[in-house]
Amino acid sequence: MKQFSKTLTAFIVTLALITAAGCASTSKQEGAGEYVDDSVITTKVKAMLFDEPNLRSGQINVETFKGVVQLSGFVSSRGDINRAVEIARSIKGVASVKNDMRLK
């Protein structure tokens, strides 16, 4: 009976370690916590862009991966690009901003 208990304990510990390793991030895939953090960053950037009266936020796409915000889409002026990048950089948790926006 003691052997069964030890085997069961070892199995549970091994299963817990494998499960925890499955939630870890890699260079191409986020862990669960990072995904939530990035979702929060994306939402905050989108909200701030929406609140900016001079920007057409519906034409700016926002994606975040490991704290790096990527802005893409079409805007009317270079000033709009600069303002959108400035807004994204101001959000807590943003490591850097990648600008892929284009002038129409």
DOLO-958218 format. One record per residue (C-alpha): residue number from 1; y, z, x. Coordinates in steps of 0.5 Angstrom, whole numbers. Last residue first. Layout:
BEGIN
atom k = NUM yy = Y zz = Z xx = X .
...
***
This chain:
BEGIN
atom k = 104 yy = 114 zz = -95 xx = -8 .
atom k = 103 yy = 114 zz = -90 xx = -1 .
atom k = 102 yy = 108 zz = -88 xx = 1 .
atom k = 101 yy = 105 zz = -81 xx = 1 .
atom k = 100 yy = 99 zz = -79 xx = 6 .
atom k = 99 yy = 102 zz = -73 xx = 9 .
atom k = 98 yy = 97 zz = -68 xx = 12 .
atom k = 97 yy = 100 zz = -61 xx = 11 .
atom k = 96 yy = 98 zz = -55 xx = 16 .
atom k = 95 yy = 95 zz = -48 xx = 15 .
atom k = 94 yy = 97 zz = -47 xx = 8 .
atom k = 93 yy = 95 zz = -40 xx = 7 .
atom k = 92 yy = 102 zz = -38 xx = 4 .
atom k = 91 yy = 105 zz = -44 xx = 1 .
atom k = 90 yy = 112 zz = -46 xx = 4 .
atom k = 89 yy = 108 zz = -52 xx = 8 .
atom k = 88 yy = 107 zz = -55 xx = 1 .
atom k = 87 yy = 114 zz = -55 xx = -1 .
atom k = 86 yy = 116 zz = -58 xx = 5 .
atom k = 85 yy = 111 zz = -63 xx = 5 .
atom k = 84 yy = 114 zz = -65 xx = -2 .
atom k = 83 yy = 121 zz = -64 xx = 0 .
atom k = 82 yy = 120 zz = -69 xx = 6 .
atom k = 81 yy = 116 zz = -74 xx = 2 .
atom k = 80 yy = 122 zz = -74 xx = -4 .
atom k = 79 yy = 127 zz = -75 xx = 2 .
atom k = 78 yy = 124 zz = -81 xx = 4 .
atom k = 77 yy = 125 zz = -84 xx = -3 .
atom k = 76 yy = 121 zz = -86 xx = -9 .
atom k = 75 yy = 114 zz = -83 xx = -9 .
atom k = 74 yy = 107 zz = -86 xx = -9 .
atom k = 73 yy = 101 zz = -82 xx = -8 .
atom k = 72 yy = 98 zz = -77 xx = -3 .
atom k = 71 yy = 99 zz = -70 xx = 0 .
atom k = 70 yy = 93 zz = -67 xx = 4 .
atom k = 69 yy = 93 zz = -59 xx = 5 .
atom k = 68 yy = 89 zz = -56 xx = 10 .
atom k = 67 yy = 87 zz = -49 xx = 9 .
atom k = 66 yy = 80 zz = -51 xx = 10 .
atom k = 65 yy = 80 zz = -57 xx = 5 .
atom k = 64 yy = 86 zz = -58 xx = 0 .
atom k = 63 yy = 87 zz = -64 xx = -4 .
atom k = 62 yy = 94 zz = -65 xx = -8 .
atom k = 61 yy = 96 zz = -72 xx = -11 .
atom k = 60 yy = 103 zz = -74 xx = -12 .
atom k = 59 yy = 104 zz = -79 xx = -18 .
atom k = 58 yy = 105 zz = -73 xx = -23 .
atom k = 57 yy = 109 zz = -69 xx = -19 .
atom k = 56 yy = 115 zz = -74 xx = -20 .
atom k = 55 yy = 120 zz = -70 xx = -16 .
atom k = 54 yy = 127 zz = -69 xx = -17 .
atom k = 53 yy = 126 zz = -63 xx = -22 .
atom k = 52 yy = 121 zz = -59 xx = -17 .
atom k = 51 yy = 117 zz = -54 xx = -22 .
atom k = 50 yy = 111 zz = -59 xx = -22 .
atom k = 49 yy = 111 zz = -59 xx = -14 .
atom k = 48 yy = 111 zz = -52 xx = -14 .
atom k = 47 yy = 105 zz = -52 xx = -19 .
atom k = 46 yy = 101 zz = -57 xx = -15 .
atom k = 45 yy = 102 zz = -53 xx = -9 .
atom k = 44 yy = 100 zz = -47 xx = -12 .
atom k = 43 yy = 94 zz = -50 xx = -15 .
atom k = 42 yy = 92 zz = -53 xx = -9 .
atom k = 41 yy = 92 zz = -47 xx = -5 .
atom k = 40 yy = 88 zz = -43 xx = -11 .
atom k = 39 yy = 83 zz = -48 xx = -10 .
atom k = 38 yy = 83 zz = -48 xx = -3 .
atom k = 37 yy = 82 zz = -40 xx = -3 .
atom k = 36 yy = 76 zz = -41 xx = -8 .
atom k = 35 yy = 73 zz = -46 xx = -4 .
atom k = 34 yy = 74 zz = -42 xx = 2 .
atom k = 33 yy = 70 zz = -36 xx = -1 .
atom k = 32 yy = 64 zz = -41 xx = -3 .
atom k = 31 yy = 63 zz = -44 xx = 4 .
atom k = 30 yy = 66 zz = -50 xx = 5 .
atom k = 29 yy = 63 zz = -56 xx = 8 .
atom k = 28 yy = 64 zz = -61 xx = 14 .
atom k = 27 yy = 66 zz = -57 xx = 19 .
atom k = 26 yy = 61 zz = -52 xx = 17 .
atom k = 25 yy = 62 zz = -46 xx = 12 .
atom k = 24 yy = 57 zz = -40 xx = 10 .
atom k = 23 yy = 54 zz = -39 xx = 3 .
atom k = 22 yy = 47 zz = -42 xx = 5 .
atom k = 21 yy = 47 zz = -37 xx = 11 .
atom k = 20 yy = 48 zz = -31 xx = 6 .
atom k = 19 yy = 42 zz = -34 xx = 2 .
atom k = 18 yy = 38 zz = -34 xx = 8 .
atom k = 17 yy = 40 zz = -27 xx = 10 .
atom k = 16 yy = 38 zz = -24 xx = 3 .
atom k = 15 yy = 31 zz = -28 xx = 3 .
atom k = 14 yy = 29 zz = -25 xx = 10 .
atom k = 13 yy = 31 zz = -18 xx = 8 .
atom k = 12 yy = 27 zz = -19 xx = 1 .
atom k = 11 yy = 21 zz = -21 xx = 5 .
atom k = 10 yy = 22 zz = -16 xx = 10 .
atom k = 9 yy = 22 zz = -11 xx = 5 .
atom k = 8 yy = 16 zz = -14 xx = 1 .
atom k = 7 yy = 12 zz = -14 xx = 7 .
atom k = 6 yy = 14 zz = -7 xx = 9 .
atom k = 5 yy = 12 zz = -5 xx = 2 .
atom k = 4 yy = 5 zz = -9 xx = 2 .
atom k = 3 yy = 3 zz = -5 xx = 9 .
atom k = 2 yy = 5 zz = 2 xx = 6 .
atom k = 1 yy = 0 zz = 0 xx = 0 .
***
